[in-house]
Amino acid sequence: MFFLRFAFGPLSSRVSRNKVRLVFGARQTGKTELLRRILPAETTFYLDLGVTSTRRRYETDPSAFGREARALPRRTRNILVDEIQKVPALLDEVQNLYDEAKTRFQIFLTGAVRHGGCGGSLRTSCPAAAMCSG
């Protein structure tokens, strides 16, 4: 069952355009499902780093991500990278892609974090994870 999330509006609004969106949270909370409901499948390139063979390919050659994204058809407007924390080196490729052409793609990244308790910190292997103000 899918519940409409608070983030649905902001993530799909014009204000969110032409930015790299990071959606981090605990495992199995609906991050990927939310984005799959927002982004039309026919215009979205979906990369699941939770798949071992995919993850290993990008761990071995992170620059492949940029090459593949640049080769996508023009109708592909969105890139969704699921489980970005599994291959942190892809963050450099995402940044390069965004810096080259800020309006070519709408880029969405998801990642799982482990909550460190009510003290307010989030722990993850992904350097892009923000600290909560808790």
BAKERO-428321 format. One record per atom (N, C-alpha, C, O, CB): residue number from 1; residue in one letter; atom name; x, y negated, z. Coordinates in steps of 0.001 Angstrom, whole numbers. Glycine has a CB too. Layout:
<nodes>
     n   res   atom         x         y         z
   NUM     A     CA         X         Y         Z
...
</nodes>
This chain:
<nodes>
     n   res   atom         x         y         z
     1     M      N       835      1173         0
     1     M     CA         0         0         0
     1     M      C       884     -1242         0
     1     M      O      1852     -1325       755
     1     M     CB      -952         5      1208
     2     F      N       548     -2192      -840
     2     F     CA      1311     -3437      -929
     2     F      C       539     -4553      -241
     2     F      O      -636     -4783      -530
     2     F     CB      1606     -3807     -2407
     3     F      N      1209     -5239       667
     3     F     CA       630     -6396      1328
     3     F      C      1272     -7641       751
     3     F      O      2492     -7699       597
     3     F     CB       823     -6327      2867
     4     L      N       465     -8631       434
     4     L     CA       982     -9889       -73
     4     L      C      1898    -10505       982
     4     L      O      1486    -10688      2128
     4     L     CB      -174    -10859      -447
     5     R      N      3098    -10817       617
     5     R     CA      4086    -11347      1540
     5     R      C      4151    -12866      1447
     5     R      O      3817    -13453       418
     5     R     CB      5459    -10738      1260
     6     F      N      4582    -13487      2529
     6     F     CA      4780    -14934      2546
     6     F      C      5725    -15356      1428
     6     F      O      5523    -16402       811
     6     F     CB      5329    -15388      3909
     7     A      N      6757    -14554      1159
     7     A     CA      7776    -14903       178
     7     A      C      7268    -14832     -1257
     7     A      O      7923    -15353     -2159
     7     A     CB      8964    -13996       335
     8     F      N      6135    -14211     -1492
     8     F     CA      5618    -14047     -2851
     8     F      C      5494    -15402     -3546
     8     F      O      5961    -15568     -4673
     8     F     CB      4251    -13333     -2827
     9     G      N      4873    -16360     -2884
     9     G     CA      4678    -17695     -3467
     9     G      C      5984    -18402     -3768
     9     G      O      6221    -18788     -4913
     9     G     CB      3855    -18550     -2539
    10     P      N      6849    -18585     -2758
    10     P     CA      8105    -19288     -3018
    10     P      C      8991    -18619     -4078
    10     P      O      9616    -19309     -4883
    10     P     CB      8876    -19407     -1739
    11     L      N      9047    -17291     -4084
    11     L     CA      9899    -16608     -5051
    11     L      C      9379    -16718     -6474
    11     L      O     10162    -16660     -7422
    11     L     CB     10035    -15161     -4679
    12     S      N      8095    -16872     -6636
    12     S     CA      7526    -16935     -7985
    12     S      C      7224    -18362     -8429
    12     S      O      6722    -18560     -9535
    12     S     CB      6262    -16108     -8049
    13     S      N      7510    -19345     -7609
    13     S     CA      7181    -20736     -7957
    13     S      C      8274    -21381     -8798
    13     S      O      9381    -20857     -8917
    13     S     CB      6954    -21559     -6690
    14     R      N      7943    -22520     -9373
    14     R     CA      8889    -23280    -10195
    14     R      C     10065    -23789     -9373
    14     R      O     11169    -23937     -9897
    14     R     CB      8182    -24454    -10867
    15     V      N      9843    -24055     -8104
    15     V     CA     10908    -24554     -7233
    15     V      C     12058    -23553     -7159
    15     V      O     13215    -23933     -6978
    15     V     CB     10362    -24841     -5823
    16     S      N     11731    -22286     -7298
    16     S     CA     12714    -21221     -7188
    16     S      C     13453    -20969     -8504
    16     S      O     14386    -20167     -8533
    16     S     CB     12040    -19952     -6729
    17     R      N     13068    -21618     -9565
    17     R     CA     13674    -21379    -10883
    17     R      C     15126    -21827    -10934
    17     R      O     15543    -22734    -10214
    17     R     CB     12881    -22099    -11965
    18     N      N     15884    -21166    -11803
    18     N     CA     17274    -21511    -12095
    18     N      C     18169    -21492    -10864
    18     N      O     19064    -22323    -10713
    18     N     CB     17335    -22867    -12731
    19     K      N     17913    -20545    -10005
    19     K     CA     18739    -20305     -8836
    19     K      C     18933    -18789     -8726
    19     K      O     18146    -18014     -9271
    19     K     CB     18086    -20909     -7529
    20     V      N     19963    -18385     -8032
    20     V     CA     20130    -16971     -7712
    20     V      C     19403    -16756     -6401
    20     V      O     19710    -17401     -5398
    20     V     CB     21658    -16548     -7619
    21     R      N     18432    -15841     -6409
    21     R     CA     17647    -15581     -5200
    21     R      C     18151    -14334     -4496
    21     R      O     18286    -13274     -5106
    21     R     CB     16157    -15430     -5541
    22     L      N     18428    -14473     -3207
    22     L     CA     18867    -13355     -2375
    22     L      C     17723    -12967     -1462
    22     L      O     17205    -13800      -717
    22     L     CB     20142    -13720     -1551
    23     V      N     17329    -11713     -1515
    23     V     CA     16261    -11219      -644
    23     V      C     16872    -10109       208
    23     V      O     17044     -8978      -247
    23     V     CB     15004    -10699     -1476
    24     F      N     17194    -10455      1449
    24     F     CA     17801     -9505      2373
    24     F      C     16825     -9180      3485
    24     F      O     16026    -10026      3887
    24     F     CB     19114    -10060      2952
    25     G      N     16888     -7968      3977
    25     G     CA     16033     -7566      5080
    25     G      C     16292     -6115      5442
    25     G      O     17114     -5433      4831
    25     G     CB     14561     -7775      4727
    26     A      N     15582     -5675      6430
    26     A     CA     15712     -4292      6884
    26     A      C     15288     -3326      5777
    26     A      O     14544     -3692      4866
    26     A     CB     14868     -4055      8156
    27     R      N     15771     -2098      5872
    27     R     CA     15414     -1077      4884
    27     R      C     13915      -801      4910
    27     R      O     13258      -902      5946
    27     R     CB     16197       223      5145
    28     Q      N     13402      -454      3750
    28     Q     CA     12011       -21      3589
    28     Q      C     10987     -1071      4025
    28     Q      O      9947      -732      4590
    28     Q     CB     11787      1241      4371
    29     T      N     11286     -2350      3760
    29     T     CA     10340     -3404      4124
    29     T      C      9634     -4007      2916
    29     T      O      8830     -4925      3076
    29     T     CB     11054     -4492      4883
    30     G      N      9914     -3513      1713
    30     G     CA      9191     -3963       535
    30     G      C      9885     -5032      -289
    30     G      O      9228     -5701     -1086
    30     G     CB      7889     -4464       944
    31     K      N     11181     -5217      -127
    31     K     CA     11902     -6243      -879
    31     K      C     11820     -5976     -2385
    31     K      O     11461     -6855     -3169
    31     K     CB     13372     -6302      -429
    32     T      N     12159     -4756     -2765
    32     T     CA     12149     -4403     -4188
    32     T      C     10727     -4393     -4732
    32     T      O     10484     -4885     -5834
    32     T     CB     12807     -3032     -4409
    33     E      N      9807     -3850     -3989
    33     E     CA      8403     -3812     -4430
    33     E      C      7864     -5216     -4660
    33     E      O      7159     -5458     -5640
    33     E     CB      7532     -3081     -3396
    34     L      N      8188     -6136     -3771
    34     L     CA      7757     -7528     -3923
    34     L      C      8259     -8101     -5244
    34     L      O      7488     -8688     -6004
    34     L     CB      8262     -8386     -2744
    35     L      N      9536     -7932     -5513
    35     L     CA     10107     -8492     -6737
    35     L      C      9588     -7786     -7985
    35     L      O      9408     -8427     -9021
    35     L     CB     11623     -8406     -6691
    36     R      N      9350     -6506     -7909
    36     R     CA      8801     -5792     -9074
    36     R      C      7370     -6251     -9378
    36     R      O      6918     -6157    -10519
    36     R     CB      8824     -4263     -8830
    37     R      N      6669     -6740     -8376
    37     R     CA      5317     -7276     -8610
    37     R      C      5365     -8688     -9181
    37     R      O      4455     -9099     -9900
    37     R     CB      4509     -7273     -7307
    38     I      N      6404     -9418     -8869
    38     I     CA      6550    -10786     -9379
    38     I      C      7092    -10797    -10803
    38     I      O      6639    -11582    -11636
    38     I     CB      7472    -11596     -8467
    39     L      N      8059     -9930    -11083
    39     L     CA      8791     -9971    -12352
    39     L      C      8180     -9021    -13381
    39     L      O      8018     -7833    -13102
    39     L     CB     10264     -9619    -12127
    40     P      N      7843     -9527    -14559
    40     P     CA      7289     -8649    -15599
    40     P      C      8330     -7630    -16070
    40     P      O      9454     -7999    -16411
    40     P     CB      6788     -9484    -16796
    41     A      N      7961     -6376    -16089
    41     A     CA      8883     -5297    -16465
    41     A      C      9467     -5497    -17860
    41     A      O     10633     -5177    -18092
    41     A     CB      8171     -3953    -16400
    42     E      N      8681     -6017    -18780
    42     E     CA      9139     -6151    -20163
    42     E      C     10202     -7234    -20353
    42     E      O     10867     -7265    -21388
    42     E     CB      7966     -6448    -21052
    43     T      N     10372     -8118    -19372
    43     T     CA     11390     -9167    -19488
    43     T      C     12428     -9084    -18367
    43     T      O     13152    -10047    -18114
    43     T     CB     10727    -10543    -19475
    44     T      N     12499     -7931    -17697
    44     T     CA     13385     -7786    -16548
    44     T      C     14353     -6628    -16728
    44     T      O     13951     -5512    -17058
    44     T     CB     12574     -7590    -15281
    45     F      N     15628     -6903    -16508
    45     F     CA     16663     -5878    -16465
    45     F      C     16811     -5496    -15007
    45     F      O     17148     -6334    -14171
    45     F     CB     18032     -6378    -17088
    46     Y      N     16558     -4218    -14697
    46     Y     CA     16585     -3730    -13318
    46     Y      C     17788     -2829    -13126
    46     Y      O     17969     -1856    -13858
    46     Y     CB     15280     -2976    -12967
    47     L      N     18608     -3154    -12142
    47     L     CA     19797     -2379    -11833
    47     L      C     19702     -1902    -10394
    47     L      O     19672     -2716     -9470
    47     L     CB     21088     -3211    -12064
    48     D      N     19655      -594    -10197
    48     D     CA     19516        -9     -8861
    48     D      C     20852       578     -8424
    48     D      O     21248      1653     -8873
    48     D     CB     18407      1081     -8842
    49     L      N     21541      -143     -7539
    49     L     CA     22836       316     -7048
    49     L      C     22702      1398     -5988
    49     L      O     23705      1901     -5480
    49     L     CB     23618      -846     -6490
    50     G      N     21472      1757     -5653
    50     G     CA     21226      2877     -4768
    50     G      C     21407      4206     -5472
    50     G      O     21515      5244     -4819
    50     G     CB     19844      2787     -4192
    51     V      N     21441      4187     -6790
    51     V     CA     21684      5392     -7587
    51     V      C     23197      5599     -7647
    51     V      O     23930      4737     -8132
    51     V     CB     21059      5272     -9040
    52     T      N     23648      6726     -7160
    52     T     CA     25085      6976     -7003
    52     T      C     25864      6777     -8298
    52     T      O     26908      6125     -8287
    52     T     CB     25309      8382     -6494
    53     S      N     25388      7314     -9397
    53     S     CA     26134      7207    -10661
    53     S      C     26228      5753    -11121
    53     S      O     27260      5335    -11645
    53     S     CB     25463      8064    -11757
    54     T      N     25177      4995    -10933
    54     T     CA     25183      3577    -11304
    54     T      C     26151      2810    -10408
    54     T      O     26962      2019    -10890
    54     T     CB     23756      2974    -11201
    55     R      N     26060      3048     -9116
    55     R     CA     26938      2365     -8166
    55     R      C     28409      2649     -8485
    55     R      O     29228      1730     -8497
    55     R     CB     26610      2802     -6723
    56     R      N     28740      3892     -8738
    56     R     CA     30136      4250     -9026
    56     R      C     30639      3580    -10302
    56     R      O     31795      3163    -10380
    56     R     CB     30280      5770     -9149
    57     R      N     29769      3483    -11292
    57     R     CA     30170      2846    -12554
    57     R      C     30554      1389    -12324
    57     R      O     31559       923    -12862
    57     R     CB     29033      2936    -13593
    58     Y      N     29766       665    -11531
    58     Y     CA     30047      -748    -11281
    58     Y      C     31148      -953    -10246
    58     Y      O     31812     -1990    -10264
    58     Y     CB     28788     -1448    -10825
    59     E      N     31359        -7     -9354
    59     E     CA     32501       -75     -8436
    59     E      C     33799        31     -9227
    59     E      O     34779      -654     -8931
    59     E     CB     32422      1050     -7365
    60     T      N     33793       893    -10229
    60     T     CA     34965      1113    -11066
    60     T      C     35230       -71    -11990
    60     T      O     36382      -440    -12222
    60     T     CB     34792      2379    -11885
    61     D      N     34162      -662    -12515
    61     D     CA     34303     -1753    -13481
    61     D      C     33219     -2812    -13250
    61     D      O     32223     -2839    -13972
    61     D     CB     34227     -1208    -14931
    62     P      N     33401     -3682    -12254
    62     P     CA     32382     -4705    -11969
    62     P      C     32117     -5640    -13148
    62     P      O     31002     -6140    -13299
    62     P     CB     32806     -5524    -10773
    63     S      N     33122     -5879    -13980
    63     S     CA     32933     -6786    -15112
    63     S      C     31958     -6230    -16149
    63     S      O     31470     -6974    -16999
    63     S     CB     34267     -7073    -15772
    64     A      N     31669     -4923    -16085
    64     A     CA     30685     -4331    -16997
    64     A      C     29321     -4990    -16820
    64     A      O     28557     -5120    -17777
    64     A     CB     30575     -2811    -16762
    65     F      N     29022     -5402    -15603
    65     F     CA     27738     -6070    -15345
    65     F      C     27607     -7325    -16201
    65     F      O     26585     -7521    -16859
    65     F     CB     27602     -6431    -13847
    66     G      N     28620     -8167    -16198
    66     G     CA     28575     -9391    -16991
    66     G      C     28479     -9112    -18479
    66     G      O     27712     -9758    -19194
    66     G     CB     29791    -10232    -16713
    67     R      N     29258     -8149    -18940
    67     R     CA     29215     -7800    -20367
    67     R      C     27831     -7307    -20762
    67     R      O     27295     -7705    -21797
    67     R     CB     30270     -6726    -20695
    68     E      N     27254     -6441    -19937
    68     E     CA     25930     -5894    -20255
    68     E      C     24853     -6977    -20195
    68     E      O     23950     -6997    -21031
    68     E     CB     25578     -4751    -19290
    69     A      N     24941     -7857    -19233
    69     A     CA     23940     -8930    -19118
    69     A      C     24012     -9862    -20326
    69     A      O     22978    -10264    -20859
    69     A     CB     24150     -9735    -17810
    70     R      N     25208    -10206    -20756
    70     R     CA     25359    -11102    -21909
    70     R      C     24839    -10457    -23188
    70     R      O     24455    -11161    -24122
    70     R     CB     26827    -11497    -22087
    71     A      N     24823     -9129    -23241
    71     A     CA     24365     -8413    -24433
    71     A      C     22855     -8141    -24427
    71     A      O     22321     -7598    -25394
    71     A     CB     25112     -7104    -24558
    72     L      N     22173     -8514    -23351
    72     L     CA     20725     -8272    -23276
    72     L      C     19993     -9107    -24321
    72     L      O     20443    -10200    -24665
    72     L     CB     20187     -8595    -21862
    73     P      N     18872     -8604    -24827
    73     P     CA     18084     -9387    -25783
    73     P      C     17576    -10676    -25143
    73     P      O     17387    -10734    -23928
    73     P     CB     16901     -8559    -26313
    74     R      N     17358    -11696    -25947
    74     R     CA     16927    -13004    -25447
    74     R      C     15603    -12930    -24684
    74     R      O     15348    -13756    -23807
    74     R     CB     16795    -13983    -26604
    75     R      N     14773    -11962    -25007
    75     R     CA     13486    -11859    -24305
    75     R      C     13659    -11420    -22841
    75     R      O     12746    -11583    -22032
    75     R     CB     12570    -10869    -25038
    76     T      N     14827    -10866    -22510
    76     T     CA     15102    -10475    -21128
    76     T      C     15492    -11727    -20357
    76     T      O     16570    -12283    -20564
    76     T     CB     16230     -9385    -21050
    77     R      N     14614    -12163    -19472
    77     R     CA     14812    -13417    -18733
    77     R      C     15233    -13188    -17287
    77     R      O     15841    -14063    -16669
    77     R     CB     13541    -14239    -18761
    78     N      N     14914    -12023    -16749
    78     N     CA     15158    -11753    -15331
    78     N      C     16141    -10614    -15157
    78     N      O     16144     -9645    -15916
    78     N     CB     13852    -11427    -14613
    79     I      N     16979    -10754    -14136
    79     I     CA     17873     -9675    -13739
    79     I      C     17604     -9406    -12267
    79     I      O     17671    -10311    -11435
    79     I     CB     19390    -10037    -14000
    80     L      N     17300     -8152    -11958
    80     L     CA     17057     -7731    -10578
    80     L      C     18110     -6685    -10215
    80     L      O     18137     -5597    -10791
    80     L     CB     15599     -7159    -10398
    81     V      N     18972     -7018     -9261
    81     V     CA     19989     -6088     -8780
    81     V      C     19576     -5654     -7382
    81     V      O     19558     -6454     -6447
    81     V     CB     21427     -6739     -8782
    82     D      N     19252     -4399     -7258
    82     D     CA     18792     -3835     -5987
    82     D      C     19977     -3217     -5253
    82     D      O     20809     -2546     -5864
    82     D     CB     17674     -2775     -6217
    83     E      N     20053     -3441     -3951
    83     E     CA     21108     -2898     -3092
    83     E      C     22479     -3512     -3399
    83     E      O     23482     -2802     -3456
    83     E     CB     21177     -1383     -3249
    84     I      N     22515     -4819     -3595
    84     I     CA     23759     -5517     -3942
    84     I      C     24854     -5300     -2906
    84     I      O     26036     -5349     -3248
    84     I     CB     23496     -7003     -4096
    85     Q      N     24490     -5063     -1656
    85     Q     CA     25498     -4879      -608
    85     Q      C     26367     -3655      -850
    85     Q      O     27437     -3527      -255
    85     Q     CB     24827     -4764       745
    86     K      N     25919     -2755     -1716
    86     K     CA     26688     -1536     -1993
    86     K      C     27877     -1799     -2915
    86     K      O     28842     -1033     -2911
    86     K     CB     25784      -482     -2614
    87     V      N     27818     -2877     -3708
    87     V     CA     28932     -3232     -4606
    87     V      C     29156     -4745     -4504
    87     V      O     28764     -5487     -5405
    87     V     CB     28631     -2799     -6108
    88     P      N     29774     -5204     -3429
    88     P     CA     29973     -6646     -3229
    88     P      C     30748     -7334     -4350
    88     P      O     30581     -8535     -4563
    88     P     CB     30689     -6873     -1937
    89     A      N     31592     -6592     -5070
    89     A     CA     32355     -7183     -6175
    89     A      C     31441     -7724     -7270
    89     A      O     31857     -8578     -8053
    89     A     CB     33311     -6152     -6765
    90     L      N     30208     -7239     -7335
    90     L     CA     29276     -7747     -8352
    90     L      C     28862     -9187     -8082
    90     L      O     28386     -9871     -8988
    90     L     CB     28037     -6866     -8416
    91     L      N     29033     -9650     -6867
    91     L     CA     28673    -11042     -6565
    91     L      C     29505    -12027     -7382
    91     L      O     28996    -13072     -7786
    91     L     CB     28856    -11325     -5071
    92     D      N     30777    -11710     -7632
    92     D     CA     31598    -12566     -8486
    92     D      C     31050    -12589     -9910
    92     D      O     31016    -13637    -10554
    92     D     CB     33060    -12085     -8486
    93     E      N     30622    -11426    -10392
    93     E     CA     30060    -11355    -11740
    93     E      C     28743    -12128    -11832
    93     E      O     28484    -12812    -12822
    93     E     CB     29842     -9892    -12149
    94     V      N     27922    -12016    -10802
    94     V     CA     26665    -12777    -10765
    94     V      C     26971    -14272    -10799
    94     V      O     26331    -15019    -11539
    94     V     CB     25832    -12420     -9495
    95     Q      N     27934    -14706    -10012
    95     Q     CA     28286    -16121     -9979
    95     Q      C     28790    -16585    -11345
    95     Q      O     28393    -17650    -11816
    95     Q     CB     29349    -16384     -8902
    96     N      N     29656    -15801    -11983
    96     N     CA     30158    -16159    -13308
    96     N      C     29020    -16278    -14316
    96     N      O     28969    -17226    -15100
    96     N     CB     31178    -15124    -13789
    97     L      N     28123    -15325    -14288
    97     L     CA     26986    -15332    -15200
    97     L      C     26118    -16569    -14975
    97     L      O     25711    -17231    -15930
    97     L     CB     26152    -14057    -15023
    98     Y      N     25844    -16868    -13738
    98     Y     CA     25033    -18039    -13401
    98     Y      C     25750    -19328    -13804
    98     Y      O     25134    -20218    -14389
    98     Y     CB     24712    -18058    -11894
    99     D      N     27034    -19434    -13498
    99     D     CA     27784    -20652    -13813
    99     D      C     27863    -20914    -15311
    99     D      O     27887    -22070    -15734
    99     D     CB     29183    -20561    -13240
   100     E      N     27902    -19863    -16116
   100     E     CA     27977    -20011    -17573
   100     E      C     26716    -20627    -18165
   100     E      O     26783    -21486    -19044
   100     E     CB     28228    -18665    -18216
   101     A      N     25572    -20179    -17673
   101     A     CA     24301    -20631    -18250
   101     A      C     23216    -20535    -17180
   101     A      O     22572    -19497    -17033
   101     A     CB     23915    -19781    -19513
   102     K      N     23020    -21602    -16448
   102     K     CA     22107    -21602    -15297
   102     K      C     20654    -21321    -15661
   102     K      O     19874    -20903    -14805
   102     K     CB     22186    -22920    -14596
   103     T      N     20285    -21545    -16907
   103     T     CA     18886    -21334    -17283
   103     T      C     18653    -20078    -18125
   103     T      O     17505    -19770    -18447
   103     T     CB     18390    -22527    -18036
   104     R      N     19699    -19352    -18485
   104     R     CA     19528    -18148    -19322
   104     R      C     18788    -17039    -18576
   104     R      O     17873    -16421    -19122
   104     R     CB     20896    -17628    -19791
   105     F      N     19183    -16790    -17336
   105     F     CA     18570    -15718    -16558
   105     F      C     18038    -16242    -15231
   105     F      O     18550    -17211    -14670
   105     F     CB     19575    -14592    -16315
   106     Q      N     17015    -15585    -14756
   106     Q     CA     16568    -15739    -13382
   106     Q      C     17115    -14508    -12668
   106     Q      O     16752    -13382    -13008
   106     Q     CB     14968    -15868    -13258
   107     I      N     17982    -14712    -11685
   107     I     CA     18680    -13598    -11049
   107     I      C     18160    -13394     -9635
   107     I      O     18079    -14332     -8842
   107     I     CB     20202    -13844    -11033
   108     F      N     17809    -12150     -9338
   108     F     CA     17287    -11763     -8028
   108     F      C     18152    -10637     -7487
   108     F      O     18412     -9658     -8187
   108     F     CB     15785    -11327     -8114
   109     L      N     18597    -10772     -6245
   109     L     CA     19425     -9759     -5601
   109     L      C     18745     -9303     -4327
   109     L      O     18256    -10125     -3552
   109     L     CB     20845    -10300     -5302
   110     T      N     18711     -7999     -4103
   110     T     CA     18178     -7496     -2842
   110     T      C     19281     -6756     -2105
   110     T      O     20214     -6226     -2710
   110     T     CB     16950     -6571     -3078
   111     G      N     19153     -6734      -794
   111     G     CA     20122     -6012         9
   111     G      C     19541     -5675      1362
   111     G      O     18740     -6423      1921
   111     G     CB     21397     -6821       169
   112     A      N     19957     -4539      1874
   112     A     CA     19511     -4120      3197
   112     A      C     20500     -4621      4234
   112     A      O     21710     -4611      4008
   112     A     CB     19362     -2579      3277
   113     V      N     19986     -5051      5353
   113     V     CA     20821     -5464      6477
   113     V      C     20364     -4716      7707
   113     V      O     19227     -4252      7791
   113     V     CB     20756     -7001      6705
   114     R      N     21256     -4610      8643
   114     R     CA     20910     -4008      9921
   114     R      C     20837     -5124     10929
   114     R      O     21763     -5927     11043
   114     R     CB     21939     -2913     10353
   115     H      N     19763     -5182     11649
   115     H     CA     19593     -6242     12632
   115     H      C     20422     -5908     13858
   115     H      O     20411     -4772     14331
   115     H     CB     18099     -6428     13008
   116     G      N     21131     -6882     14367
   116     G     CA     22005     -6679     15516
   116     G      C     21310     -6951     16827
   116     G      O     21972     -7259     17818
   116     G     CB     23215     -7550     15404
   117     G      N     19996     -6847     16866
   117     G     CA     19265     -7130     18095
   117     G      C     18692     -8531     18059
   117     G      O     18770     -9212     17037
   117     G     CB     20167     -6959     19314
   118     C      N     18126     -8958     19150
   118     C     CA     17479    -10265     19208
   118     C      C     18467    -11407     19371
   118     C      O     18062    -12566     19461
   118     C     CB     16490    -10296     20335
   119     G      N     19752    -11097     19412
   119     G     CA     20758    -12139     19551
   119     G      C     20873    -13013     18326
   119     G      O     21486    -14079     18387
   119     G     CB     22080    -11531     19850
   120     G      N     20306    -12594     17226
   120     G     CA     20232    -13465     16067
   120     G      C     21203    -13168     14949
   120     G      O     21110    -13813     13905
   120     G     CB     20433    -14824     16493
   121     S      N     22124    -12241     15092
   121     S     CA     23057    -12010     13998
   121     S      C     22605    -10848     13134
   121     S      O     21963     -9908     13603
   121     S     CB     24457    -11750     14536
   122     L      N     22954    -10939     11871
   122     L     CA     22693     -9859     10933
   122     L      C     24031     -9309     10489
   122     L      O     24955    -10072     10209
   122     L     CB     21843    -10342      9713
   123     R      N     24146     -7987     10422
   123     R     CA     25390     -7369      9983
   123     R      C     25153     -6679      8645
   123     R      O     24180     -5944      8470
   123     R     CB     25920     -6361     11042
   124     T      N     26050     -6927      7717
   124     T     CA     26003     -6256      6426
   124     T      C     27402     -6274      5822
   124     T      O     28255     -7061      6231
   124     T     CB     24971     -6934      5473
   125     S      N     27626     -5411      4858
   125     S     CA     28918     -5424      4178
   125     S      C     28945     -6446      3049
   125     S      O     29977     -6627      2402
   125     S     CB     29241     -4041      3633
   126     C      N     27827     -7110      2809
   126     C     CA     27735     -8071      1723
   126     C      C     28091     -9463      2222
   126     C      O     27432     -9965      3133
   126     C     CB     26331     -8063      1112
   127     P      N     29115    -10107      1654
   127     P     CA     29539    -11416      2132
   127     P      C     28508    -12507      1899
   127     P      O     28621    -13583      2487
   127     P     CB     30819    -11799      1474
   128     A      N     27508    -12269      1062
   128     A     CA     26511    -13300       800
   128     A      C     25416    -13346      1852
   128     A      O     24589    -14257      1847
   128     A     CB     25897    -13083      -549
   129     A      N     25403    -12385      2743
   129     A     CA     24348    -12355      3754
   129     A      C     24457    -13551      4686
   129     A      O     25539    -13900      5157
   129     A     CB     24410    -11054      4557
   130     A      N     23327    -14161      4935
   130     A     CA     23315    -15325      5817
   130     A      C     23148    -14890      7247
   130     A      O     22664    -13793      7524
   130     A     CB     22204    -16297      5427
   131     M      N     23545    -15746      8149
   131     M     CA     23319    -15516      9565
   131     M      C     21955    -16110      9921
   131     M      O     21626    -17223      9512
   131     M     CB     24466    -16143     10438
   132     C      N     21173    -15356     10682
   132     C     CA     19881    -15909     11069
   132     C      C     20088    -16838     12257
   132     C      O     21034    -16679     13027
   132     C     CB     18862    -14780     11414
   133     S      N     19205    -17795     12392
   133     S     CA     19388    -18798     13434
   133     S      C     18811    -18369     14772
   133     S      O     19021    -19037     15784
   133     S     CB     18762    -20093     13011
   134     G      N     18069    -17234     14783
   134     G     CA     17482    -16579     15910
   134     G      C     17463    -17253     17181
   134     G      O     16962    -16705     18163
   134     G     CB     18086    -15421     16101
</nodes>
